[in-house]
Amino acid sequence: MLVIFRRHLKNCEHFSDGRKWRRCRCPIHVEGSVGHESVRQALNLTSWEAAQQWVRDKEAGGTLHTPASVTLEEAVEKFFEDAPGRKLKPATIKKYRVVLIQLRVYANQRGVSLLKHVSVDFVRGFRTSWADGAISGAKKLERLRAFFRWCILSKWMSENPAAGVHSPVVEIVPTLPFEPKEVAAVLVHAKDPRWHALILLLRWSGLRIGDAMKLTGDDLNGDRLFVRTEKTGVRVYVPLPQNVAQELAALPLYAGYFFWNRAGESKIETATGNARRALRKIFEEASVKNGHPHRFRDTFAVELLKSGVPIETVSRLLGHSDIRITQRSYSPWVQSLQKILEDAVRRTWPKPTLQRVK
């Protein structure tokens, strides 16, 4: 049996409290035996949780002679070295970088350096430290699970410590599209022709603003706008109202782009941020509450659903990877779903019996 204890430093205010005092950052030692082997040594740890995990690992293995372990720092570095080979998009890598840098900082603060010392309780504590909302927190936890799955495939871990951590409860708020009068008010206050055209484009194409910023003159063919290529290789086009297509075509291009001014090596994230700020000001001037570019996408989807367009078609136009995403966001607006529910209820009614009239 192995027992861990703190060996207090001379300048520790709990020096006189002895080895039973745990709530300080003094180094942790271990003593006892595993099998027939006695041990009394420093663990080079300050985290009590990490030390307990160390003991569990050693007692489970039955020996103190184990191979060197990969550090959390090394695992994170190797993960990013492998990212290009896995064809991860730069935006995806950026999101992983945010959560994994936070993970390293949290681990350093708690004296956890080895990957195998990252436990379920450790990840729960890490989750609690986040200031993110429920949706952002759930996304970060998904990336954390993916990182540890990658570590398991690399033979550095046997279990995923994030798998036992519940995601934050996300309350699904019904999508709120713009009212026609709100769209009209926003267009009146969009004095710059480029922002006026962008608003029309977002409303009638269903594009995310980041994707709209990447559009080039080659993507517009008459009134047909190329929006994406599906994994099957099929190109997806969205028809635009004639006035929208004409206004878009009339814009002077920035090195081939409608909205992305690439002068000075401007990044797409910077251009998107500038567009968001411009639209935010327009929303304020038009007195449109909770104005956000994504609501134009919601308006596009909801108007299609209210017109009876099948949700499978809407999902494909929006570019959702799974129809369940569309159902979760827009189910209150699906007329076809309501009709199916009503028909299902009617089928349970008893059929009237015919009576012969004498």
C-alpha positions in Angstrom: 0.0 0.0 0.0 1.2 3.5 -0.9 0.6 6.6 1.2 1.2 10.1 0.0 2.0 13.1 2.1 3.3 16.7 1.8 6.9 17.5 2.9 6.4 21.2 3.8 9.0 23.7 2.8 10.6 25.8 5.7 8.8 28.9 4.5 5.4 27.2 4.3 2.9 28.7 6.9 1.7 25.2 7.5 5.2 23.8 8.3 4.2 23.1 11.9 0.9 21.3 10.9 2.8 18.2 9.8 2.4 15.9 6.9 -1.4 15.5 7.2 -2.0 19.1 6.0 -3.0 19.0 2.3 -4.1 22.4 1.3 -0.8 24.0 0.3 1.5 23.7 -2.7 4.5 22.0 -1.0 6.0 18.9 -2.8 4.3 15.6 -2.4 6.2 12.4 -1.4 5.1 8.8 -1.2 6.0 5.9 1.0 4.8 2.2 1.3 5.2 -0.8 -0.9 4.0 -2.3 -4.1 4.2 -6.1 -4.2 7.5 -6.9 -2.4 9.1 -3.6 -3.3 9.4 -0.8 -0.7 9.4 2.8 -1.7 9.9 6.2 -0.2 10.5 9.0 -2.7 9.5 12.4 -4.0 6.9 12.5 -6.7 7.8 15.8 -8.2 4.2 16.8 -7.9 2.3 19.5 -6.0 -1.2 18.4 -7.0 -2.9 16.1 -4.5 -5.2 14.8 -7.2 -2.3 14.0 -9.5 -0.5 12.2 -6.7 -3.5 10.1 -6.0 -3.8 9.2 -9.6 0.0 8.3 -9.6 -0.7 5.9 -6.7 -3.6 4.3 -8.4 -1.5 3.7 -11.5 1.3 2.2 -9.6 -0.8 -0.1 -7.4 -2.8 -1.2 -10.5 0.4 -2.1 -12.3 2.0 -3.9 -9.4 5.4 -2.4 -10.0 7.1 1.0 -9.7 9.2 0.4 -12.8 7.1 1.9 -15.5 8.2 3.4 -18.8 8.6 7.1 -19.2 5.2 8.9 -19.8 4.3 11.5 -22.3 3.8 15.0 -20.8 0.7 17.0 -21.5 2.9 19.6 -23.2 4.4 17.1 -25.6 0.9 15.6 -26.4 -0.5 19.0 -27.3 2.5 19.9 -29.5 2.3 16.5 -31.3 -1.4 17.0 -31.8 -0.9 20.3 -33.6 2.0 18.8 -35.6 -0.4 16.1 -36.8 -3.2 18.5 -37.6 -2.2 19.4 -41.2 -1.9 15.7 -42.1 -5.4 15.1 -40.8 -6.6 18.0 -43.1 -8.0 20.0 -40.3 -9.1 23.5 -41.4 -7.2 26.5 -40.0 -10.4 27.7 -38.3 -10.8 24.3 -36.6 -7.1 24.2 -35.5 -7.6 27.7 -34.1 -10.5 26.5 -31.9 -8.5 23.5 -30.7 -5.6 25.8 -29.9 -7.8 28.0 -27.6 -9.0 25.1 -25.4 -5.7 23.2 -25.3 -3.7 26.3 -24.3 -6.2 26.8 -21.5 -5.7 23.2 -20.6 -2.0 23.6 -20.3 -2.3 26.7 -18.2 -4.8 25.0 -15.9 -2.5 21.9 -15.6 0.5 24.0 -14.8 -1.4 25.9 -12.0 -2.2 22.5 -10.4 1.2 20.9 -10.9 0.0 18.3 -13.4 2.6 17.7 -16.0 2.1 14.1 -17.2 -0.7 13.2 -19.5 -1.6 10.1 -17.6 -2.3 12.2 -14.5 -5.2 13.9 -16.2 -8.2 12.3 -14.6 -12.0 12.7 -14.9 -12.0 14.9 -11.7 -9.3 17.0 -13.2 -11.3 17.6 -16.4 -14.4 18.4 -14.3 -12.4 21.0 -12.5 -11.1 22.4 -15.8 -14.7 22.6 -17.1 -15.8 24.5 -14.0 -13.0 27.1 -14.5 -14.5 28.2 -17.9 -16.3 31.5 -18.2 -18.0 30.4 -21.4 -21.8 30.0 -21.9 -23.4 26.7 -22.2 -23.2 26.3 -26.0 -19.5 27.4 -26.1 -18.7 25.2 -23.1 -20.3 22.2 -24.8 -18.3 22.8 -28.0 -15.0 23.1 -26.0 -15.8 19.8 -24.2 -16.3 18.1 -27.6 -12.9 19.3 -28.7 -11.3 18.1 -25.5 -12.8 14.7 -25.9 -11.5 14.6 -29.5 -8.0 15.5 -28.3 -8.0 12.7 -25.7 -9.4 10.2 -28.3 -6.4 11.1 -30.4 -4.1 10.5 -27.4 -5.7 7.1 -26.9 -5.0 6.2 -30.5 -1.4 7.3 -30.0 -1.2 4.7 -27.2 -0.5 7.4 -24.5 -3.7 6.9 -22.6 -6.1 4.0 -22.0 -9.2 5.9 -21.2 -10.7 9.2 -22.2 -11.0 11.4 -19.0 -13.4 13.8 -20.8 -15.8 11.0 -21.7 -17.1 10.9 -18.1 -17.7 14.6 -17.9 -21.2 15.8 -18.7 -21.7 18.6 -21.2 -23.3 21.9 -19.9 -27.0 21.9 -20.2 -27.9 23.8 -23.4 -31.3 25.4 -23.6 -32.5 25.4 -27.2 -34.0 28.8 -27.9 -36.4 28.9 -30.9 -34.9 30.7 -33.8 -36.2 34.2 -34.3 -36.1 35.4 -37.9 -36.4 39.1 -38.9 -39.8 40.5 -39.6 -40.2 42.0 -43.1 -40.5 45.5 -41.6 -37.2 45.0 -39.8 -35.4 43.9 -42.9 -36.8 47.0 -44.7 -35.7 49.3 -41.9 -32.2 47.9 -42.0 -31.9 48.3 -45.8 -33.0 52.0 -45.5 -30.2 52.7 -43.0 -27.6 50.8 -45.1 -26.2 53.8 -47.0 -23.0 52.1 -48.2 -23.9 50.2 -51.4 -21.6 47.3 -50.3 -23.3 46.8 -47.0 -26.7 47.2 -48.7 -25.8 44.4 -51.1 -24.4 42.3 -48.3 -27.7 42.5 -46.3 -29.7 41.5 -49.4 -27.3 38.6 -50.1 -27.5 37.3 -46.5 -31.3 37.5 -46.5 -31.8 35.7 -49.9 -28.9 33.2 -49.9 -28.9 31.9 -46.3 -25.1 32.2 -46.2 -23.1 32.7 -43.0 -21.4 36.1 -43.0 -18.0 34.5 -43.0 -18.8 32.5 -46.1 -20.3 35.6 -47.8 -17.1 37.5 -47.3 -15.2 34.8 -49.4 -17.5 35.2 -52.4 -15.8 36.1 -55.7 -17.2 37.4 -59.0 -16.8 33.9 -60.4 -19.4 32.6 -57.9 -22.2 34.6 -59.5 -23.6 33.4 -62.8 -26.5 35.5 -63.8 -29.0 35.1 -60.9 -27.4 31.8 -59.7 -25.0 32.0 -56.8 -22.5 29.1 -56.1 -22.5 28.6 -52.4 -20.6 25.3 -51.7 -19.4 21.9 -52.9 -20.8 19.0 -51.0 -18.6 16.0 -49.9 -20.1 14.0 -52.9 -18.6 16.6 -55.2 -22.0 18.1 -56.2 -22.0 21.9 -56.5 -24.8 23.7 -54.8 -26.3 26.9 -56.2 -28.9 29.3 -54.8 -31.0 31.4 -57.1 -31.2 35.1 -56.1 -34.0 37.6 -56.9 -33.1 39.6 -60.0 -32.6 42.9 -58.1 -30.3 41.2 -55.6 -28.2 39.6 -58.3 -28.0 42.9 -60.2 -26.9 44.9 -57.1 -24.3 42.3 -56.3 -22.9 42.3 -59.9 -22.7 46.1 -59.9 -20.2 46.2 -57.0 -16.6 46.9 -57.8 -14.5 43.9 -56.8 -11.6 43.8 -54.4 -9.0 41.6 -56.3 -12.0 39.5 -57.4 -13.9 39.5 -54.1 -17.2 41.3 -53.4 -16.6 42.1 -49.8 -13.1 41.1 -48.7 -10.6 43.9 -49.3 -7.3 42.0 -49.3 -5.2 45.1 -49.4 -2.3 44.8 -46.9 -2.8 41.0 -46.6 -6.0 41.4 -44.7 -7.2 38.2 -43.1 -10.7 36.9 -43.7 -11.4 37.0 -39.9 -10.5 40.7 -39.9 -12.8 41.4 -42.9 -15.7 39.5 -41.2 -15.2 41.4 -38.0 -15.3 44.7 -39.9 -18.6 43.6 -41.6 -20.1 42.6 -38.3 -19.3 46.0 -36.7 -20.7 47.8 -39.8 -24.0 45.8 -39.6 -24.2 46.3 -35.8 -24.2 50.0 -36.3 -26.9 49.8 -39.0 -29.0 47.6 -36.7 -28.7 50.3 -34.0 -29.6 53.1 -36.4 -32.6 51.2 -37.6 -33.7 50.5 -34.0 -33.7 46.7 -34.6 -33.3 44.9 -31.3 -31.0 41.9 -31.1 -29.9 42.5 -34.6 -27.3 39.9 -35.7 -26.1 38.8 -39.2 -27.0 35.2 -38.5 -30.7 36.1 -38.2 -30.7 36.8 -41.9 -29.8 33.1 -42.4 -32.6 32.1 -40.0 -35.0 34.3 -41.9 -34.0 32.6 -45.2 -34.6 29.1 -43.6 -37.8 29.9 -41.8 -39.5 31.5 -44.9 -38.7 28.4 -46.8 -40.2 26.1 -44.1 -43.3 28.3 -43.8 -43.8 27.9 -47.5 -43.8 24.1 -47.1 -40.3 23.4 -48.4 -39.2 20.0 -47.0 -36.8 20.2 -44.2 -34.3 17.9 -46.1 -34.1 20.5 -48.8 -33.6 23.4 -46.4 -30.9 21.4 -44.6 -29.0 20.9 -47.9 -29.3 24.6 -48.8 -28.0 25.6 -45.4 -25.1 23.2 -45.7 -25.8 21.4 -42.5 -23.8 18.2 -42.0 -26.7 16.5 -40.3 -30.4 17.1 -40.8 -30.8 16.8 -37.0 -29.1 20.2 -36.8 -31.8 21.7 -38.9 -34.5 20.0 -37.0 -33.2 21.2 -33.7 -33.0 24.8 -34.8 -36.1 25.1 -36.9 -38.6 22.4 -35.8 -41.1 25.0 -34.6 -41.4 26.3 -38.1 -41.7 23.0 -40.0 -45.2 23.0 -41.6 -44.6 19.6 -43.1 -43.8 18.1 -39.7 -47.0 19.5 -38.3 -49.0 18.0 -41.1 -47.4 14.6 -40.4 -48.3 14.8 -36.7 -51.9 15.7 -37.5 -52.2 12.9 -40.0 -50.8 10.4 -37.5 -53.4 11.4 -35.0 -56.3 11.2 -37.5 -55.2 7.6 -38.4 -55.9 6.6 -34.8 -59.6 7.6 -35.1 -62.1 4.8 -35.5 -63.5 4.5 -39.0 -67.2 5.2 -39.3 -69.3 2.1 -40.1 -71.7 2.1 -42.9 -75.3 1.4 -42.1 -77.7 0.0 -44.6 -80.8 2.2 -45.0 -84.0 0.1 -45.3 
